[in-house]
Amino acid sequence: MTIDFDTQRQILKIEIADSGVGIAPEHHQLIFNPFRSFRNSASYSTGNNVGLGLSQSRDFARLLGGDLTLKESLPGKGSCFQLWIAAQAPDRYPECS
């Protein structure tokens, strides 16, 4: 995981990589669609996945003025996602009471 802050554009970028099963290129455009779950490996967990995690995560990022994108992924190599969030420091912090 890497975290970077662009002070000029006031954007927080978090990049998260894993060494999981990866995602086939033909599925890259579909993974953020609700109820999509791709089991492209025998080692993939067969739990109660309904395919909402990435969809809801992207929606939440967009509510915060950012986005969640797939940077890269290959079967057997894992995936790398980028989370971008608009992060402007407030002019004044609230006082504690």
C-alpha positions as CSV (number, residue, x, y, z in Angstrom):
1,M,0.0,0.0,0.0
2,T,1.2,3.5,-0.8
3,I,-0.3,6.8,0.2
4,D,0.4,10.1,-1.6
5,F,-1.0,13.6,-1.3
6,D,-1.0,16.0,-4.2
7,T,-0.8,19.4,-2.4
8,Q,-1.5,21.4,-5.6
9,R,-4.7,19.5,-6.5
10,Q,-5.6,18.6,-2.9
11,I,-6.0,14.9,-3.7
12,L,-5.2,12.0,-1.6
13,K,-4.2,8.9,-3.5
14,I,-4.1,5.4,-1.9
15,E,-2.8,2.5,-4.0
16,I,-3.4,-1.0,-2.8
17,A,-1.8,-4.1,-4.4
18,D,-2.4,-7.7,-3.6
19,S,-0.9,-11.1,-4.7
20,G,-4.3,-12.7,-5.1
21,V,-5.8,-14.6,-8.0
22,G,-6.0,-11.6,-10.3
23,I,-8.6,-10.5,-12.8
24,A,-8.6,-11.5,-16.4
25,P,-8.4,-8.6,-18.8
26,E,-11.8,-9.3,-20.3
27,H,-13.4,-8.7,-16.9
28,H,-11.6,-5.4,-16.1
29,Q,-14.5,-3.3,-17.3
30,L,-17.1,-5.4,-15.5
31,I,-15.7,-5.7,-11.9
32,F,-17.3,-2.5,-10.6
33,N,-20.8,-3.6,-11.8
34,P,-23.0,-4.7,-8.9
35,F,-23.5,-8.4,-8.4
36,R,-20.5,-9.4,-10.6
37,S,-18.2,-11.9,-9.0
38,F,-15.5,-13.7,-11.1
39,R,-14.1,-17.0,-9.9
40,N,-11.2,-17.5,-12.3
41,S,-9.1,-19.7,-10.1
42,A,-9.6,-23.0,-8.3
43,S,-8.0,-21.3,-5.2
44,Y,-10.7,-18.6,-5.1
45,S,-12.7,-18.6,-1.9
46,T,-16.2,-20.0,-2.5
47,G,-17.8,-18.0,0.4
48,N,-20.9,-15.9,0.2
49,N,-19.5,-13.4,-2.3
50,V,-22.3,-11.5,-4.0
51,G,-20.2,-9.0,-6.0
52,L,-21.1,-5.8,-4.2
53,G,-17.8,-4.9,-2.5
54,L,-16.1,-3.1,-5.4
55,S,-19.3,-1.5,-6.6
56,Q,-20.1,0.0,-3.2
57,S,-16.5,1.0,-2.6
58,R,-16.5,3.0,-5.8
59,D,-19.8,4.6,-5.0
60,F,-18.5,5.6,-1.6
61,A,-15.3,7.0,-3.1
62,R,-17.4,9.1,-5.6
63,L,-19.6,10.4,-2.8
64,L,-16.4,11.7,-1.2
65,G,-15.4,13.5,-4.5
66,G,-13.0,10.8,-5.6
67,D,-12.9,7.5,-7.5
68,L,-11.8,3.9,-7.2
69,T,-10.1,2.5,-10.2
70,L,-8.3,-0.7,-11.3
71,K,-4.7,0.2,-12.2
72,E,-3.7,-3.3,-13.3
73,S,-4.5,-7.0,-12.8
74,L,-3.5,-10.3,-14.3
75,P,-4.6,-13.8,-13.5
76,G,-2.1,-15.4,-11.1
77,K,-0.4,-12.0,-10.5
78,G,-2.8,-10.1,-8.3
79,S,-4.4,-6.7,-8.6
80,C,-3.6,-3.1,-8.0
81,F,-6.4,-0.6,-7.2
82,Q,-6.2,3.2,-6.8
83,L,-8.4,5.2,-4.5
84,W,-8.5,9.0,-5.1
85,I,-10.3,11.3,-2.7
86,A,-10.6,15.1,-2.8
87,A,-9.0,16.2,0.5
88,Q,-9.0,19.9,1.2
89,A,-7.9,21.0,4.7
90,P,-10.5,23.1,6.4
91,D,-9.9,26.8,7.0
92,R,-10.7,26.3,10.7
93,Y,-11.0,23.2,12.9
94,P,-14.0,22.9,15.2
95,E,-13.3,23.4,18.9
96,C,-13.7,20.6,21.3
97,S,-16.1,21.2,24.2
